[in-house]
Structure formats: structure tokens, C-alpha cells
Amino acid sequence: MLMDKSVKDYVLQVASKEPTPGGGSVAALAGSLGSALTAMVGNLTIGRKIYDELDSDIKKVMDENFEELQKSVEKLSRIVDEDTKAFDEVMAAFKLPKDTEEEKKKRTDAIQAGYKVALEVPLRCAEECFKVLKLQKVFADHGNVNAITDVGVGALLAATGLEGALLNVKINLASIKDEDYRNEMDKKVNQLLKEGTQLKEDLLKTVYTRLG
């Protein structure tokens, strides 16, 4: 399991001649770290004086978001490993026999199905990173100001995880022949990227404002 390796070993494996872990795995790690950093800000805020002075409705949102961020850390950490396996079905399909017309059709269908499976993992990663960007707002607005730069770095990492994952969606999507499916996914990718980028920019604006 990649997440059981030391940071040094993981980095060295990314830098090796092996094709995995690649960009998708690294994108998930970035998202996980972004979520973890924001959870740290939650730990440095909740239960402290700054927290006690907040309105009850803000406290409620912060508490709920804090719990969700910790779930996101776990989900994205799992995807770090899942991404390396996501392309297995495509590779297996390419190895199917293609001697007869029937075998060729079966192989083509399996390859197409495999590409759809392969993009599901990075899509889940992107959607989770998008969720993290939304969860970070209350910490940017009301988190411990001494840790406000950690919210900023967390936002940058979550946005990197989002866009990096979407790049992996798009490269698999390019091999899918189903035009309706491709168009539908393209719309989803573009929407996630547009809204995610805006969330990141809004978060950073708040961070820089609170920095003074």
C-alpha cells in the first residue's frame, strides 16, 4: 500500500521509471493533505477562545465541516492507492484475443468499459476535492488567524487535487467512443473546474485579507 510507505519512499517511487504512482495518485495525495491541513486549523480553533466568541450557527457549521474534513482525508488517502489500480481493467482488456470478429468486438467493448471504470476513480477524487474546497470556507472566515496560511495552503492543495484528477478524467475520456457519454462527462469536468477554481480564488482572497 502506497499510504503505508514513508514520505521519502513514496516520492522516490513517483520519481522512478515505473508508470505508477502517477499524477492521479499524487493529485489524491494533494487533496488529502489539503483536507488534513484544514482539519489541523479546526483543531487549533475549536475549543479555544476565538471559537467560544463565535455565533452558535457558525460553531455548528465549523463542527460539522471539521468532521467532514476528517472523512475526506480518509477517502482521498484511499484513492492514492486506488488510482494505481484504476487502469488495470483497460490493460486486461487490451490483452484479450482478437483473432475473430466476435473476439474483436468483445475486446473493443471491454476496452471501452475499462476506460469508463478508469475515469471513475479520478472523478471521485475531483468531486471530493471540490467538497473540501467548500468545507474550507468557514475556517478561512473564522479559523484561528495564527493558522490562516494553513487554510491557504490547504486550498491550494485541494485545488491542485481537483484539477490534477480532472486531467486524468480527460485523458481517459478521449479514448471513449460514446459521444453522448463523453459530452456529458465533459460538461461535468468543466463545471467542477470552473466552480472549483472560483472557490479557491475566494478562499485565497479571504486568507490574504486576514493576513493584513
Secondary structure as GFF3:
##gff-version 3
##sequence-region A 1 212
A	DSSP	three_ten_helix	2	4	.	.	.	ID=ss1
A	DSSP	alpha_helix	7	15	.	.	.	ID=ss2
A	DSSP	alpha_helix	23	43	.	.	.	ID=ss3
A	DSSP	alpha_helix	49	52	.	.	.	ID=ss4
A	DSSP	alpha_helix	56	85	.	.	.	ID=ss5
A	DSSP	alpha_helix	88	94	.	.	.	ID=ss6
A	DSSP	alpha_helix	101	135	.	.	.	ID=ss7
A	DSSP	alpha_helix	137	142	.	.	.	ID=ss8
A	DSSP	three_ten_helix	145	147	.	.	.	ID=ss9
A	DSSP	alpha_helix	148	173	.	.	.	ID=ss10
A	DSSP	alpha_helix	179	211	.	.	.	ID=ss11
###
